[in-house]
Amino acid sequence: MSYDAIVIGGGITGAGVLRDLALRGYKCLLIEKGKPGHATTAASSHLIHGGLRYLLYDRLTTQTTCWDSGHIVRIARPLLTRLPILWPVYRGHRHGLETVETLLESYDPLQRMKGGRPHLRFSPEEALRLVPGLKSEGLRGAVVFDEWWVDPVALVEANLASARRAGADMRTETKVVGLRRARGSVQGVDVSSTDGKREEVAAPIVINAAGPWVESVADLAGTRVPLRLQKGTHLVYEKDIPSLKSPAPVLGFILEAEDRSRYVFVIPARGTTLVGPTDVATLDNPDHLSSSEEEKRYLLASVRRYFADFPESYDRAVVGARPILGQEGSEKRLSREFEIYDHSSRDGLGGFITVAGGKMSDFRLMGQETGDLVGRLLRKEAPCRTHLLTLKGEPVPEVSSRPVPSKSLKRFLRRHPRLRELHALGHLAVDFGKHLFHPPREEIRRGTVEKFRQYYQD
Ligand SMILES: Cc1cc2nc3c(=O)[nH]c(=O)nc-3n(C[C@H](O)[C@H](O)[C@H](O)COP(=O)(O)OP(=O)(O)OC[C@H]3O[C@@H](n4cnc5c(N)ncnc54)[C@H](O)[C@@H]3O)c2cc1C
């Protein structure tokens, strides 16, 4: 069998790339060393979200992610559940209620691109009606906004199924152990299956979509792709948690954490609740990650600040490493944008592409930009179709959508993180002015349980 392209890695990035290539008509193969979607993707917080927090220092990434999440919602709607998230604000919190609401006012127009509803603000009394188990002492009020919950493994599988229907092939439990090179170009891969069988597979293009392993796959090609791996742990509860009881059918939380500089999510869906994630720099091999006792203690202590009787015993802890692009700056300000490296122009090695960084929430765009590059390298360009068909293959109605921010502006700001932060804070300063002089409509400012149902129920 001869292929136009081989994709290494069957997480959400590789699955999105494979679907993009297959729908353009390229003959492609995906190789995954384990089970598709079971690595970082499965360890995520299960959210298709725009990145509200990045509005504080990297607005263009929030804009791009909201835009692409909108496409994901349209192509994968049956896999998604709207998840309203309550953000309670207490006396002494680092971000006061007006700041938090300004952030939401800034987010509302962007997150509309992904079918999000406007936020609602709650008085302490109404917030406690919504969540009677929430600590009442010091509560100043709360805001609610919505994101999308997804089963990440099902999202990977649906992308792979769509790619296979379009003619793609897939090999699982098969590891890429070498890259074949000749005359300054990659020509294919050496693989080893779990039964120890080794073989070569040839293709003029090889795409490294190995998530936190992109550095080790790049090593096989003699190139370097710097990443900053940030380990994240969730505690998983597979039982009812009485303190989270609410008249709302489903409700998540974002809570200022114990250290007061980070936030922790509580994400309930389909009988399981996630508490997390942590965010810890790691140099560990992604094959051997583990959660520390300190991470677990931190998550429990953070959530018990708000729900005193939150159960201490959880069913398991899940850990993954965010494959963040190598960059300067503090861990709290790392940009979550992605980059597609063409190693022919970057390192003089033809036929080799690395897809690094990004989020599950912009996987489709990562696939699209990779597909554009593959078309140029093959000199066989074909248009992207991943936004025109659902994962089941039905046509998606055309939407008029805003353009994503320019790549060159994003790259410039990545080289100048301070400027990027000033750009974000400048927007927030304008929005804070609007918030003070033109506060949101009464309807938004006076959230009630009844309005909550009206806003967030589909
Ligand atoms: C704690 C945490 C929470 C997160 N929450 C969210 C969230 O809520 N929303 C969101 O949008 N993003 C979230 N992210 C980010 C998101 O999960 C990742 O960006 C995304 O899952 C990365 O997918 P991937 O396919 O690049 O990597 P992975 O899912 O790790 O897939 C890479 C695959 O490559 C395979 N592989 C590696 N080497 C080889 C080889 N040599 N041969 C063959 N196969 C190989 C691996 O087995 C693996 O399956 C979170 C991340 C973390 C860690």
PDBQT file of the ligand as one rigid body, heavy atoms in Angstrom, charges set to zero:
ROOT
HETATM    1  C1  LIG A 501      -4.969  18.148  32.808  1.00  0.00    +0.000 C 
HETATM    2  C2  LIG A 501      -5.310  18.623  31.438  1.00  0.00    +0.000 A 
HETATM    3  C3  LIG A 501      -6.545  19.229  31.200  1.00  0.00    +0.000 A 
HETATM    4  C4  LIG A 501      -6.868  19.668  29.925  1.00  0.00    +0.000 A 
HETATM    5  N1  LIG A 501      -8.125  20.135  29.690  1.00  0.00    +0.000 NA
HETATM    6  C5  LIG A 501      -8.471  20.527  28.448  1.00  0.00    +0.000 A 
HETATM    7  C6  LIG A 501      -9.804  20.906  28.168  1.00  0.00    +0.000 A 
HETATM    8  O1  LIG A 501     -10.698  20.812  29.012  1.00  0.00    +0.000 OA
HETATM    9  N2  LIG A 501     -10.080  21.343  26.922  1.00  0.00    +0.000 N 
HETATM   10  C7  LIG A 501      -9.132  21.405  25.944  1.00  0.00    +0.000 A 
HETATM   11  O2  LIG A 501      -9.445  21.869  24.863  1.00  0.00    +0.000 OA
HETATM   12  N3  LIG A 501      -7.872  20.976  26.162  1.00  0.00    +0.000 NA
HETATM   13  C8  LIG A 501      -7.524  20.517  27.386  1.00  0.00    +0.000 A 
HETATM   14  N4  LIG A 501      -6.262  20.079  27.627  1.00  0.00    +0.000 N 
HETATM   15  C9  LIG A 501      -5.312  20.040  26.519  1.00  0.00    +0.000 C 
HETATM   16  C10 LIG A 501      -5.605  18.845  25.621  1.00  0.00    +0.000 C 
HETATM   17  O3  LIG A 501      -5.935  17.721  26.406  1.00  0.00    +0.000 OA
HETATM   18  C11 LIG A 501      -4.401  18.523  24.767  1.00  0.00    +0.000 C 
HETATM   19  O4  LIG A 501      -3.965  19.672  24.087  1.00  0.00    +0.000 OA
HETATM   20  C12 LIG A 501      -4.732  17.456  23.724  1.00  0.00    +0.000 C 
HETATM   21  O5  LIG A 501      -5.445  16.379  24.280  1.00  0.00    +0.000 OA
HETATM   22  C13 LIG A 501      -3.456  16.951  23.106  1.00  0.00    +0.000 C 
HETATM   23  O6  LIG A 501      -3.814  15.941  22.195  1.00  0.00    +0.000 OA
HETATM   24  P1  LIG A 501      -2.704  15.229  21.360  1.00  0.00    +0.000 P 
HETATM   25  O7  LIG A 501      -3.367  14.354  20.370  1.00  0.00    +0.000 OA
HETATM   26  O8  LIG A 501      -1.765  16.257  20.825  1.00  0.00    +0.000 OA
HETATM   27  O9  LIG A 501      -1.887  14.382  22.434  1.00  0.00    +0.000 OA
HETATM   28  P2  LIG A 501      -2.251  12.938  23.043  1.00  0.00    +0.000 P 
HETATM   29  O10 LIG A 501      -3.686  12.824  23.372  1.00  0.00    +0.000 OA
HETATM   30  O11 LIG A 501      -1.263  12.665  24.101  1.00  0.00    +0.000 OA
HETATM   31  O12 LIG A 501      -1.981  11.971  21.818  1.00  0.00    +0.000 OA
HETATM   32  C14 LIG A 501      -0.675  11.719  21.359  1.00  0.00    +0.000 C 
HETATM   33  C15 LIG A 501      -0.651  10.244  20.958  1.00  0.00    +0.000 C 
HETATM   34  O13 LIG A 501       0.596   9.954  20.321  1.00  0.00    +0.000 OA
HETATM   35  C16 LIG A 501       0.898   8.596  20.603  1.00  0.00    +0.000 C 
HETATM   36  N5  LIG A 501       2.320   8.397  20.350  1.00  0.00    +0.000 N 
HETATM   37  C17 LIG A 501       3.346   8.999  20.993  1.00  0.00    +0.000 A 
HETATM   38  N6  LIG A 501       4.532   8.567  20.468  1.00  0.00    +0.000 NA
HETATM   39  C18 LIG A 501       4.229   7.662  19.498  1.00  0.00    +0.000 A 
HETATM   40  C19 LIG A 501       5.010   6.851  18.634  1.00  0.00    +0.000 A 
HETATM   41  N7  LIG A 501       6.347   6.890  18.653  1.00  0.00    +0.000 N 
HETATM   42  N8  LIG A 501       4.354   6.033  17.767  1.00  0.00    +0.000 NA
HETATM   43  C20 LIG A 501       3.000   5.992  17.725  1.00  0.00    +0.000 A 
HETATM   44  N9  LIG A 501       2.214   6.733  18.552  1.00  0.00    +0.000 NA
HETATM   45  C21 LIG A 501       2.819   7.561  19.409  1.00  0.00    +0.000 A 
HETATM   46  C22 LIG A 501       0.505   8.466  22.080  1.00  0.00    +0.000 C 
HETATM   47  O14 LIG A 501       0.274   7.129  22.439  1.00  0.00    +0.000 OA
HETATM   48  C23 LIG A 501      -0.749   9.318  22.155  1.00  0.00    +0.000 C 
HETATM   49  O15 LIG A 501      -1.925   8.545  22.035  1.00  0.00    +0.000 OA
HETATM   50  C24 LIG A 501      -5.924  19.572  28.879  1.00  0.00    +0.000 A 
HETATM   51  C25 LIG A 501      -4.693  18.952  29.098  1.00  0.00    +0.000 A 
HETATM   52  C26 LIG A 501      -4.396  18.466  30.373  1.00  0.00    +0.000 A 
HETATM   53  C27 LIG A 501      -3.103  17.740  30.585  1.00  0.00    +0.000 C 
ENDROOT
TORSDOF 0
